[in-house]
Amino acid sequence: MDAGNMPEYEKPGPPKGEAYGAAAVTQALSGFDFPASKQDLMNARGDREIEIEKGRSMKLRDLLQRVSKDNFDSMADVVSALRNVI
């Protein structure tokens, strides 16, 4: 396939659906407004599947329930908290 036939993708990182770990979390939370509580995140995006590693996924809700932190100031704050459970 030549470059002229490639689909356009202008965001940094892997195309949607091809991310793993922290990148998959950021895709699932893309466009979400922070600060937010854990409950806010679970209500709005908890059913999204996060591919932790290739072939192994979990719902975002299940990952967030493993985190002791209840409030997040930013996307980076969520990713940092989830690093220990991913």
C-alpha positions in Angstrom: 0.0 0.0 0.0 1.5 3.3 -1.0 1.4 6.4 1.2 -1.4 7.9 -0.9 -3.7 5.1 0.1 -2.9 5.2 3.8 -5.7 6.4 6.1 -5.1 9.7 7.7 -4.3 9.7 11.4 -3.2 13.0 12.9 -3.0 12.3 16.6 0.2 11.2 18.2 0.5 7.6 19.3 -1.1 4.4 17.9 -4.4 4.5 16.0 -7.5 3.9 18.1 -7.9 0.2 19.0 -4.2 -0.6 18.7 -3.0 0.8 22.0 -1.9 -1.2 25.0 -1.5 -0.3 28.7 -1.3 3.5 29.5 -1.9 4.4 25.8 -5.1 2.5 25.9 -6.2 4.3 29.0 -5.5 7.7 27.5 -7.5 6.7 24.4 -10.4 5.6 26.6 -10.4 8.9 28.5 -9.8 11.1 25.5 -11.9 14.3 25.7 -12.8 13.7 29.4 -12.7 16.8 31.6 -10.6 16.9 34.7 -10.5 17.1 37.7 -12.7 14.1 38.2 -13.5 11.5 40.8 -13.0 7.8 40.3 -16.8 7.4 40.3 -17.1 10.1 37.6 -14.7 8.1 35.4 -16.4 4.8 36.1 -19.8 6.2 35.3 -18.7 7.9 32.1 -16.2 5.5 30.7 -16.1 2.4 33.0 -17.4 0.0 30.3 -14.6 0.7 27.9 -12.2 -2.1 27.4 -8.6 -1.5 28.1 -6.1 -3.8 26.5 -3.5 -4.2 29.2 -1.2 -6.1 27.0 -1.7 -7.8 23.7 -4.6 -10.3 24.0 -5.4 -9.4 27.6 -8.1 -6.7 28.4 -10.2 -5.5 31.3 -12.9 -2.9 31.7 -11.7 0.5 32.8 -14.1 0.2 35.8 -12.3 -3.0 37.0 -8.9 -1.3 36.8 -10.0 1.8 38.6 -11.5 -0.2 41.4 -8.0 -1.5 42.1 -6.7 2.0 42.7 -6.9 3.5 46.2 -7.0 7.1 44.9 -10.5 8.6 44.7 -9.8 11.9 42.8 -7.7 12.7 39.8 -6.5 16.2 38.7 -5.6 15.1 35.2 -5.2 12.3 32.7 -1.6 11.9 33.7 -2.8 11.5 37.3 -5.1 8.6 36.2 -2.3 6.9 34.2 0.1 7.3 37.1 -2.3 5.7 39.5 -3.1 2.8 37.1 0.6 2.0 36.4 0.7 -0.2 39.5 -2.3 -2.2 38.4 -1.6 -2.6 34.7 
